[in-house]
Amino acid sequence: MINTTPLRAATAWLVALLACWGGQAMASTPTEKVVCTQLPHSQWMSEQQARAAFDAPRYLLVRFKISRGNCHEFYAVEKDGTVVEAYRHPVTGETVRLTRVPPPTPAASQPQPQPTGQPEASGTLPTGR
């Protein structure tokens, strides 16, 4: 039986990141739009060719889209949970910008506060009144 837990966790992490980004690239501000080309789409490589150049099978999950700056834009999740955002030139396949976001630290591995001990005894017993 195949363990799909890492894939589910990676999918949830990617969906959460994309929701937080609100459609904007994390590495870009509105004034820093990544622009790749003004060449017509007929001269671009196909999505299938772009995915092959990006090495999509290496990732657990890949989302592909065309950016507003006419780049092939990839969001991918690696096996360790790292999210990759890549802008690639649609004609040459050259990476224009690559951003890596490490996975969040699991809550279980963060140090937990330890109790300091038992409450101090007052030396008297309650009388029930």
N, C-alpha and C positions, 0 to 999 in steps of 0.2 A: 504494500500500500504506500502511496506517495504522501509525504508530509507536506501539506499545503500551507502550514502556519506561517512560514517566512514570506510566502507570496501574498497571503492575506494581510500581514502586517505591512509589507512594502506597499501594497495597493492602498491601504488606509492612509499611510504616511504621505503618499503622493497625492491622493485626493485632498487631504487636509492642507497640504502645501499649496496646491492649485487654488483651493478655495480662499486661502489667506492672501494669495497674490492677486486675486480678483482679475485675472487675465493679464496682469502686467508681469514682465520679467523681473525676477527678484534683483538681478544685478543692474537693472536699468531704471532710471527715473524718466518721467515724460520728456525731459529735455535731452536725454541721452539715448534716443532711439537708435537701435542698431540698424544700419542700412547696408544691404549687400549689393544690390544690382538694380538697374532699370531696364535690363534686357527683357525681351518678351518671353513669356512662359514657354513658347515653342522651342527655345534654346536651352531650357532648364533640363536637368536630369529628372527622371521620373521619381515618384515616391519610393518605388521598389529599389531603384539604384541608390537613392539617398540613404535608405535604411541599411543597405549593404555597406555603403561607404562609412556609415556611422557605427557599424558592427552591432546592429540591433540584437542579434541572437545572444550576445554576451550579457544582456540585461534581463531582469525578471519582468519588467514592464516598460513599455515605450509608448509615449504619446507623440505624434507627429502633427505639425501644423505649419502653415505659411504665416510668417510674421508680417506685421504692418510695414516693415522695412524690406520686404521681399527677400527674406532668408528662410531657409529650411530650419524650423525650430523644433528641437527635440527636448522632451522631458523624459528621463529614464530613471529607473531604480536599479542599483547594483545589488548583488547578493547580500552584502553586509548592511543594506538599508540606506546607503548614501544615495542622495538624489542628485542627478546630473541635469543641468540645463545647458544646452548647446545651440548656438546659432551657427549654421554652416552655409557657405555660399552655394546657391542652387545650380550654378554652372560648373564651378571648379571643384566643389566638395570640400574646399578649405574651411577649417574651423575659424570663425570670426571671433567668437567669444565662447568660453567654457566656464561654467560655475559649478562647483561641487558643494553640496550641503550635507554635512555628516549626519548620521541618524541621531535621533534624540537618545539621551541616556535613559535606560529603563529605571523606573522608580525603585525597583527592588535593589538596584546596585548603589543607590544613593544612601549615605549614612543616615541611620534613624536615631533620633534622640533616645538615650538609654535612661531608664528610671534611676534616680539617685539613691534609692534604698527604701526601706520601710519607714512609714511615718514614726516620728518620735513618740514614745509612750509618755503619757503625762504623769504616770505614777498613781493615779486614782482610777477607780472603776466607777462606771456609771451606776447610779443607785436606782434608776427607773423612775424617778420623780421629776 
